[in-house]
Amino acid sequence: MRVFVETQKFNQTWLRVLLISVGLVTLWPALSLTEWDHVDTSSLIIISSCIALTLGMVVYLLVLLRLETRIDEHGISYGFEPLPGKMNRKSWDEIESLYVREYSPIGEYGGWGYRLSFSKSTGRAYNVSGNLGIQIELKNGKRVLVGTRKKEEAEAVINYYTKKDQNEAY
């Protein structure tokens, strides 16, 4: 039995700068108030809530959110953790083909994260960075791309299970 496991985080410098900038722009009006004595209680609650929500989202995106991928004898599992809900699981019986390919994150999917493509033939994508992904083509015609940074390891495990299935068919 072979297993491929990969965890990817949103740790790009440009993304950190962007999220911190958005946080500062959101917080700036509240931090620039000079006369806090004249702020009523309801406004103070709204300001505090905005600050907490903004900082919480920045910390969540920078620290906790990660893309989990696993390929094993049961098939492939993928999804963003710790988002609520379950990981997506596709069994080998549901998969028509599975392979690693190069893709254009912006051109095909409009960026990174959980993405829907501009074209129905491309399907959905779960990606964090880079331009390599595990392409899943399902028997029902749907397509999903899961980003990877471990091309050789993913290909080795995919080849192990797809060739094993082909050998058992004969």
N, C-alpha and C positions, 0 to 999 in steps of 0.2 A: 504494500500500500504506500502510495506517495501522496504527499500533501503540499500544496502551495498556500502560503499565508502571507499576506501583505497588509501593512497598516500605513496609511499616508496621512499627513497632517497639512493644514494650510499654514506653512511657515515661510512663505516667500517674503522677502524684504519689502517689495513694492506693496504687497497686501497689508503688511503691518503698518506701513506709512499711511496708506489710504484709510484703514480703519481708525488709526489714532487721529488722523486729520478730521475724519467725520465726527469722531467723539469730541474733539476740541471745538469744532464749529457748532456742534449741538450744545455743548456746555458753555460756550462763550457768553451768550446773553445772560445766563444765570450768574456766571462768575463776574460779569462786568457791572452788576447792580451795585451802586455805591450807597444807596440809601435803603438798607435792609430794614430799618425801623418802620418804614412806610409801606412795607409789603404786607398785605393781609394774609390770613392763615390759609385760605383756599389757594391763593397764588403760590404760596410757599410749598404747599403739598404738591401742586402740579410741577413746580420747578424741581423739587426733590425727586419726584417720580421719574421725570425725564432724565435727570442725572443718573439715577439708579438703573433705569432701563438701558440707557446708552452704554454705561460702563459694563453692565451685565452682558449685553450683546457683544461688545468688543472682546471681553474676556472669554465668552463662550466660543466665539469664532477662532480666537487665537490659541486657546488652550485646550478646549475639550473636543471640538468637532474633528472627526477623523473618518477616512474612508477605509472600510474593512473589506478584504477580499479573501476568499478561501476556495480552493479547488481540491476536491478529494474524491473518494470512490462513489459518493452520492451525487456529485455534480458541482455546481458553483454557487456560492453564497456571496452577496455583496450588498453594501449599503452604507449610509452615513450613520455613525454612532456618535453620541448617545441620543440621536433623534428618537422621538417616541415611535412605537411601532416595531415591526419585526424586520429582520434582515430579509432581503429578497433571496429566494432559493430556487434554482432551476436544476431539476434532476437530469441525468444523462438521457433519460427517455424523452424529455421535452426538447432537447438540444439537437438541432440539425447540424450545425457546425460551430466550432469554437477555435479561434486563432488570434494571434497577436498581430496588430497592424499599426502603421503610422497613420495619424489623422491630423486634421486642422481644427483645433479647439474652437477658434473664433469663426472660421469659415464654415464648418459643418454644424456647430452647436451654439455659436454665439458666446462662448466663454467657458468658464470652469464652474464646477459645482454640480448640482442636479440640473440637467439641461434637457430641453426638448429641441430637436433639430428643426431647421427650416424646411426640411424635406421629410416626407413620411417614410421614404426608403431608408433613411438613416436611423430613425428611432430615437431612443433616449440615451443619455450619457450620464455617468457618475464619474467625475474626474476632479483632481486636485491641482495638478500641474503637468507640464510636459506635453508631449504629442504622441505617446505610445499608449495603446489600449488593448484590452482583451475584448474582441468582438464576439458577441453571442448572437447567433442566428437561430431562432426557435422554429420548431416545426409548424407553429401556427402563423408564421410569417413575420412576427415581431422581431425587432432588433434592439439590442442593448450593448452599449460600449462601456467598459469599466477601465478607467485609467490605471496604468501600471508603470512602475519604475524598474521592475525586475523582469525584463523581456526574456532572458535566457532561462531563468527558473520557471517562469510561467509556461513557456514553450515546452520545456522538458516534461512538466507534469501533464500538460494538455496532450502532448504526443503519446505519453505513456497510456493514458486512458482511451484516447481515440484509436490508437493502433491496437490496444488490447481488445476493444469492442469489435474492431474489424476482424481480428484473428478469431474471436469467438463466433462470429457470424458464419465462418466457413466450416 
